[in-house]
Amino acid sequence: MNSQKLYQKAQAYLPGGVNSPVRAFRSVGGTPRFLIRGHGSHVTDADGQEYIDYVNSWGPLILGHAHLPVVRAIQQAAAAGTSFGAPNLLEIELAQRVAQAFPSMELMRFVNSGTEATMSALRLARGYTGRNRILKFDGAYHGHADALLAQAGSGLATFGLPASAGVPESVTQDTLIAPYNDLEAVATLFARLGESIAAVIVEPVAGNMGVVPPAEGFLPGLRQLTSQYGALLIFDEVITGFRLARGGAQELYGIFPDLTCLGKIVGGGLPVGAFGGRREIMELLAPLGPVYQAGTLSGNPLAMAAGMATLDALAQTPQAYSRLDELAAQLVGGWKAAAHDAGLPVTINRVGSMFTAFFTAGPVTDYASAKRSDTAVYARFFHAMLDRGIYLAPSQFEAAFLSLAHSTDDIDTTIVALQEALQSVVAAGGGTVDQGGSSQ
């Protein structure tokens, strides 16, 4: 069966034919590709078409698809039992590896997703501080817990409004919103409401509005403000953890939070999440303290084994992160040159091996500037790349990821595809895009 037939069949059983919204290709149009195989830097769909993959399961496959030591670790763990709902050795061994890489995580707890990690970290922050309000940033996504599905209202710093049907206003009324990279807006909120703010949660490098790096002074400013007002600083490193450096963005920027949320790479591609931080905070979790959190499959052997194998492989790969950075710089450089030659304004933000090309003249420093991107142009570009064997995220506002399985030949092939695709986009659109992101 090909992707078209599978998509029709899926819609009879799954809302929109998918189990996560962006997979439905709604923002780019067309039929989602049903992937049946992945190996190294490549994936193959149900029609037998092969692609160089820059989604990498949205980031966790830093070693590439079906990396043999990871596969063997999962097989060995499965043969001994897939789940116990009881303590097991592997969760201790993975926790040791994480603590060595993230010294700020003195104690941690494993969960099954990034959503669970952020939701639990915020509950813990409220329990520790005795306060109710949290502050997040406009356009940031920290999972689909109700209090985090909030969007900004009017003004630079506002109370959150529900961003999804089914989320009551009463749930988001304690969620404050500020623009990403706007330290002044954060300071204004703390000056007004600082004594009621339990925590600031932030992606130290935004990845869910597309890649947006922190402005100079932004992360140190958040650290100073939260410390000054007795609030906790939570880094959502679900994407950036082990992606930007062994110790994540906090190692890269030298700013250390009170709590950290992890996922993606720490589970080697299997469902996983983790949150951790200072011992005095984490000891408030049940069974030691009054903040309740639980999960039957938390710390399950399969995810722990996959995570251990992945982290061990990274540690044993000489200059893994410099290699990823080198490949990403080569690709982004070729992308910029191809866009220039096509006469198409594109702003590319990159931090390490994660990057986003925004179809706007830029710069892109927050969600408001990201939204100036021309999503219609991105849709044409996405399909032009897909036709040339390159698999990118089916949304303008997502990150692309490199893996250690990508080769210089993959990069060269992708740059040629970029040159052709961007030229075809300009030809199809009859011109370029302006700074505001509208087609001309």
Protein Blocks (a to p, Z undefined) as FASTA:
>chain_A
ZZklmmmmmmmmpghhiabfklnommngpjddddfbdehjbccdfkopacddfklnoopa
mnoghifklmmmmmmmmmnopbgoiacfklmmmmmmmmmmmmmlmbacddfbfklmmmmm
mmmmmmmnopabdcddehiaebjafklmccddedjbdcdddfbehiafklmmmpccddeh
ilklmmmmmmmmmmmmfbdcddfbacklopadddehklmmmmmmmmmnopacdddfklmg
oklpmnljmlmnopacfbdcdehjlnnopacddddddfklmmmpcfkbmbdcddfkgoia
klmmmmmmmmmmmmmmghklmmmmmmmmmmmmmmmmmmmmnopacddddehjbccdddbe
bjafbfklmmmpcfklmmmmmmmmmmnopacdfbfkbccdddfkbcfklmmmmmmmmmmm
mmmmmmmnopacdfkopaZZ
